[in-house]
Amino acid sequence: MNSTTAWIIAVVFAIVFLSVAWTVRGKAGKNFAAYAVGGATLPLFLVMFTDLSTIMGAGNFVGEATNGFEVGYNQLAFVLGEQGSKIAFALIFAGFAGRFAYKTLGEMMHDLILRDKVSRIIIGILMLSLMIAYIGGQGLGMGLLFHQFTGVNPTYIILFFTALFIAWTYMGGMHAVARVEFLIGMLVVLLGLVYYGSVFSLVHFSPAYLNHRLAAVGASSLTKFKFDPQTITAFVTGLLGVMTAQIYWQRCFAAKNGKTARTGMIIAGSIAVIFVAATAVVGMVAKALNPVLSPSLAMPWLMSHEVPVSITVAVFALVLIAANGAAASNLNSAAVILINDFFKVLSPEMSDRSMLRWAKLMTVVIGAFGALAAMYASNIIALFSEAYTLLGGSVVPVLIVGLLWKMDYSKRFEEGFRNSRVSAWGARVGLVLGAVLAVSVNIFVGFGAAVVATIVVSLFTRGSTTEADRQALGSVPVES
């Protein structure tokens, strides 16, 4: 495939994405809720495919192949943690979140657990780190892919696609994101199967033959799965980090009900586990065929040298549209976090029209930060992993303690009423201490410290629940 074909594909899809965003701009511009969560009306087919498209971006198609090239089967530990967490999220949180009409996880934690503006802002800051990492990962993936086929400096490609991400997210919000991702999700499944089949045919669909080829080039270490502390850390980092990804909570809030949110995420997560694991193995195939290759070019090299041109074109289109879908999802989510958990908290009287206007402006600002992250990151998955560590050691433990440590265990959580013993200071200390220790030591230390600090500090400080809340809780139905 030559550079002209690559640019034609890019331009065609750019026109399609922008056209869809232009078509639904009226719906997205009605109010902030429409822009943020599509009015909480998305049906199963949209929830499922927007979940899948959000998961399967350029990071998973290009970044996982890079790590498979370097790490081998041990990369599957991170894959199973990161992608399996979507299924765990669906079983634990999706149905719960789908009952509510919040716009962000921070808003939900504020209303049901904390009632503390400072904690809500801290949560927003921490969650933004993952959104920006995701956006940067998509830009970096596209930069590496285009560089392989066109020779253009990856920085220019990153800037081009970031501008595209921004434009159609700015116009259409969640309505555009969900509808474009319905198309993207279907193409991911169809073209992904074609690509994996083509690559694995190079090693005769045989793990034994792949292992033999790797041993022949001096890379037999890649064929051994090591159950060691590093492997366990990789699994836990992926598992916990994703639990607080705004993109998945936002899709649950956008679903028409809890069952729709849970079912959509289970299906999407199951497909993702298989596809992302296969992508890591793709990197191992590249290692077997070209052991001196730069790891970051594992997938692009296979596409340009080892598979038929028709497959190359199809998969190039696949990665391009997947990157656009994932980046737009994260742009929208990051903008919603900024407005909902910063602007609105600091300025409670802000009108809905102002929130919508600022959300669009922040889409542009965050996109710029995402481009910077892409240009300065050396590895896509490393970029994700750092953000997962930060969130997994801070927001996740406070969320879990807050939901499990109720004031009244006979009552379920309902909007408008706080039913948790976690205090404002307990949350603040737990969030900050967990984040610092997770990054500076490891995720286990951060998680444990956050749990202990949240409980101990809460025991010695007073929660913000009012007597009115306690009285209102008396009218809430008992959990089934």
Secondary structure, 3 states (H helix, E strand, C coil): CCHHHHHHHHHHHHHHHHHHHHHCHHHHCCCHHHHHHHHHCECHHHHHHHHHHHHCCHHHHHHHHHHHHHHHHHHHHHHHHHHHHHHHHHHHHHHHHCCCCCCCHHHHHHHHHHCCHHHHHHHHHHHHHHHHHHHHHHHHHHHHHHHHHHCCCHHHHHHHHHHHHHHHHHHHHHHHHHHHHHHHHHHHHHHHHHHHHHHHHHHCCCHHHHHHHHHHCCCHHHHCCCCCHHHHHHHHHHHHHHCCCHHHHHHHHHECCHHHHHHHHHHHHHHHHHHHHHHHHHHHHHHHHCCCCCHHHHHHHHHHHCCCHHHHHHHHHHHHHHHHHHHHHHHHHHHHHHHHHHHHHHCCCCCHHHHHHHHHHHHHHHHHHHHHHHHHCCCHHHHHHHHHHHHHCCHHHHHHHHHHCCCCCCECCECCECCCCCCHHHHHHHHHHHHHHHHHCCHHHHHHHHHHHHHHHHHHCCCCCCHHHHHHHCCCCECC
